[in-house]
Amino acid sequence: NLLGANTFSDYMVRVYFDARINANAGVAEEIPNQALVRYTNSVNFEFYAGSDMPVVYTGGVALKKVDAADPKRVLAGAEFEVYRHASEAEVAAGVELTYFDGIAAPMVKVSFYDSDDFGGEKTTVATSDEMGIVTINGLAYGTYYILETKAPEGYNPMKDPKEITIDANSHK
């Protein structure tokens, strides 16, 4: 009876972990996400436990940047950032918040992969390629806002962020 405790179950160790997707992640496919802990204390009591295994998915979207007056004309070089609504915890923690006209909730910038293969490092800016395609992958399912921050030469950026929904089909 140590410090008034009756059994080993009176003590708790809480383990927090961050998981990151990599090149093995498939868009719209279930991603295994479980932590296993094995610990032996000083009196050789062995403890082994696994965390819950939540269902985790990642999604994406491919957009095409075109000339508003001539939709057949694709535009390379447009730059975009992605935002989502800030959680209460993020607001309380004082993370950098962004506010947009017409959207009451504070927003936070999101990092993502700008390729289909989840290669390299995450980024916060996606640029339209020579085919006008903007690729955004590695986002949890939900609602996001895409903001054009730099327009191709001779064009103006879109005025307001546009809402996009990431789900099992958005990458198609």
C-alpha positions as CSV (number, residue, x, y, z in Angstrom):
1,N,0.0,0.0,0.0
2,L,2.1,2.9,-1.3
3,L,0.8,6.4,-0.6
4,G,-2.7,5.0,0.3
5,A,-3.1,3.2,-3.0
6,N,-4.7,-0.3,-2.9
7,T,-3.6,-1.8,-6.3
8,F,-1.5,-1.1,-9.3
9,S,-4.6,0.0,-11.1
10,D,-4.8,3.0,-8.8
11,Y,-1.9,4.5,-10.8
12,M,-2.2,5.8,-14.3
13,V,0.3,6.7,-16.9
14,R,-1.1,8.8,-19.8
15,V,0.8,8.7,-23.1
16,Y,0.2,11.3,-25.8
17,F,1.5,10.7,-29.4
18,D,1.3,12.5,-32.7
19,A,0.8,10.5,-35.8
20,R,1.8,11.7,-39.3
21,I,0.9,10.3,-42.7
22,N,3.6,9.3,-45.1
23,A,4.0,8.0,-48.6
24,N,2.1,4.8,-47.6
25,A,-1.1,6.7,-46.9
26,G,-3.8,6.1,-49.5
27,V,-6.3,8.9,-50.2
28,A,-9.8,7.9,-48.9
29,E,-8.4,4.6,-47.5
30,E,-8.5,3.7,-43.8
31,I,-5.1,4.4,-42.1
32,P,-4.1,2.3,-39.1
33,N,-3.4,4.6,-36.2
34,Q,-2.6,2.8,-32.9
35,A,0.1,3.1,-30.3
36,L,1.5,0.2,-28.3
37,V,3.2,0.7,-25.0
38,R,5.4,-2.0,-23.2
39,Y,6.9,-1.1,-19.9
40,T,8.6,-3.0,-17.1
41,N,9.0,-1.3,-13.8
42,S,11.7,-1.7,-11.1
43,V,10.0,-4.7,-9.5
44,N,9.7,-6.5,-12.9
45,F,6.0,-5.9,-13.2
46,E,5.4,-5.9,-17.0
47,F,2.7,-3.7,-18.5
48,Y,1.6,-3.9,-22.1
49,A,-1.3,-2.0,-23.6
50,G,-2.6,-0.7,-26.9
51,S,-4.5,2.5,-27.5
52,D,-7.9,2.7,-29.1
53,M,-7.7,2.4,-32.9
54,P,-9.7,5.3,-34.3
55,V,-10.8,5.2,-37.9
56,V,-8.5,7.8,-39.7
57,Y,-8.8,8.9,-43.3
58,T,-7.0,11.4,-45.4
59,G,-8.4,13.2,-48.3
60,G,-7.5,15.8,-51.0
61,V,-8.6,17.8,-53.9
62,A,-7.3,18.8,-57.3
63,L,-8.5,22.1,-58.6
64,K,-8.0,23.8,-62.0
65,K,-7.2,27.5,-62.2
66,V,-8.7,29.0,-65.4
67,D,-9.3,32.4,-66.9
68,A,-12.8,33.5,-65.8
69,A,-13.5,35.0,-69.3
70,D,-12.1,32.0,-71.1
71,P,-12.4,28.8,-69.0
72,K,-10.5,26.8,-71.7
73,R,-7.4,28.9,-70.8
74,V,-5.6,27.3,-67.9
75,L,-3.4,29.5,-65.6
76,A,0.0,28.5,-64.1
77,G,1.6,30.2,-61.2
78,A,-1.4,31.0,-59.0
79,E,-0.6,30.4,-55.3
80,F,-3.1,29.2,-52.8
81,E,-3.3,28.7,-49.0
82,V,-5.7,26.5,-47.1
83,Y,-7.5,27.4,-43.9
84,R,-9.9,25.7,-41.5
85,H,-12.0,26.9,-38.5
86,A,-9.8,27.1,-35.4
87,S,-10.7,24.8,-32.5
88,E,-11.6,26.2,-29.0
89,A,-8.3,24.8,-27.8
90,E,-6.3,26.6,-30.5
91,V,-8.1,29.9,-29.7
92,A,-7.4,29.4,-26.0
93,A,-3.7,28.5,-26.7
94,G,-3.2,31.7,-28.7
95,V,-2.2,30.2,-32.0
96,E,-2.0,32.6,-34.9
97,L,-5.6,33.2,-36.1
98,T,-6.8,34.7,-39.3
99,Y,-10.2,36.4,-39.9
100,F,-11.9,36.7,-43.3
101,D,-14.8,39.0,-44.2
102,G,-18.1,37.1,-44.2
103,I,-16.8,34.2,-42.0
104,A,-17.4,34.8,-38.3
105,A,-15.2,32.1,-36.9
106,P,-11.4,32.5,-36.5
107,M,-9.4,30.5,-39.0
108,V,-6.0,28.7,-38.8
109,K,-3.6,28.0,-41.8
110,V,-3.3,24.3,-42.7
111,S,-0.3,22.5,-43.9
112,F,-0.7,19.8,-46.6
113,Y,1.0,17.8,-49.3
114,D,1.1,19.5,-52.7
115,S,1.5,16.2,-54.6
116,D,-0.3,12.9,-55.1
117,D,2.4,10.8,-53.5
118,F,2.7,12.5,-50.1
119,G,6.4,12.9,-50.8
120,G,8.6,15.5,-49.3
121,E,7.6,17.9,-46.5
122,K,4.2,19.4,-45.9
123,T,3.7,22.9,-47.2
124,T,1.2,25.8,-46.7
125,V,1.2,27.0,-50.3
126,A,0.1,25.2,-53.4
127,T,0.9,26.6,-56.9
128,S,-1.0,25.8,-60.1
129,D,1.1,23.9,-62.6
130,E,1.4,24.4,-66.4
131,M,-2.0,22.6,-66.7
132,G,-3.6,25.0,-64.2
133,I,-3.8,22.1,-61.6
134,V,-3.5,22.8,-57.9
135,T,-3.0,19.6,-55.8
136,I,-3.9,19.5,-52.1
137,N,-3.6,16.2,-50.2
138,G,-3.2,15.0,-46.7
139,L,-6.2,16.7,-45.1
140,A,-8.6,15.2,-42.6
141,Y,-12.2,15.0,-43.8
142,G,-14.0,18.3,-43.2
143,T,-14.6,21.8,-44.4
144,Y,-11.7,24.1,-45.5
145,Y,-11.3,27.4,-47.2
146,I,-8.9,28.0,-50.0
147,L,-7.5,31.5,-50.6
148,E,-5.6,32.6,-53.6
149,T,-2.7,34.7,-52.4
150,K,-0.9,35.3,-55.7
151,A,-2.4,35.5,-59.1
152,P,-0.6,34.7,-62.4
153,E,0.9,37.8,-64.0
154,G,-1.8,40.0,-65.6
155,Y,-4.5,38.6,-63.3
156,N,-6.0,39.6,-60.0
157,P,-6.4,37.0,-57.2
158,M,-9.8,35.8,-56.2
159,K,-11.2,38.3,-53.7
160,D,-12.6,35.9,-51.1
161,P,-11.7,32.4,-49.8
162,K,-13.7,29.6,-51.4
163,E,-15.2,26.8,-49.3
164,I,-14.1,23.3,-50.2
165,T,-15.2,20.0,-48.6
166,I,-12.7,17.1,-48.2
167,D,-14.4,13.7,-48.2
168,A,-14.0,10.2,-49.6
169,N,-14.7,11.5,-53.2
170,S,-13.2,15.0,-53.2
171,H,-9.8,13.8,-54.6
172,K,-11.6,12.6,-57.7
